[in-house]
Amino acid sequence: METIIAVALGGAIGSLGRYSIAIGVEKFIRINFPMGTLMANLLGCLLIGILWGYFGKVHLSNEFRLFIFTGFLGGFTTFSTFARETEQFFRIGEIWHGISYLLISNIMGLAMVALGFYLCYRFIR
């Protein structure tokens, strides 16, 4: 039961964080591009790199790992929204927006995970 509560609580917090970022980003950046989802996903990628690197060095309970990685980061990032937004670009004929969103999300996402690991190993001992 503790693992279910850990995942559920982490997911709720992560989802609220993602929603807050999407609202904040879209308030300042008004373009025909899903910047809120992109920013949340890239920040989530950076965080998973940093946290995975850091938590690989310290002992944590299984429940806390599930809270952070499955719950919080799972709720914070959103592959399904990314997929729907990409498909929507293609459906309405915005081919270059769809391709650029697809490439930026995947390439930058991997780069942010790598940067997170680098920052962790470089600055967190």
Residue, then its C-alpha position, 0 to 999 in steps of 0.5 A: m500500500e505504501t508504494i501505491i501511495a508514494v506513486a500516487l502522491g508523486g504523480a499528483i505533485g508532478s502533474l501539478g508542476r507540469y500544469s503550472i509550467a505550461i500555464g506560466v510558459e504559455k502566458f509569456i510565449r504566445i506562438n503556435f508551438p507547445m512550449g509548455t509541454l516542451m519545457a516541462n519534458l526537457l526540465g523533466c529530462l534534466l531532473i531525471g539525469i541529475l536525480w538518477g546520478y545522485f540517487g545512484k550514490v546514496h541508499l534510498s528506499n524503494e518507496f522514495r524511488l517510486f515517489i520520485f521517478t515513477g510518480f513525480l517525474g512520470g507525472f511531470t513529463t508527458f509523452s502522451t501529450f507530446a505524441r498528441e501535439t505532434e500528431q495534431f501538427f501533422r493532421i492540420g498540415e503543419i508538417w515542419h512544426g511537427i517535424s521540428y517538435l519531434l526532433i527538438s523533443n527527442i534530441m534535446g531530451l536526450a541531451m538534457v538527461a546527459l547534461g543532468f548526469y554530467l552536472c551531477y557527477r561534476f558538481i554533486r559528490 
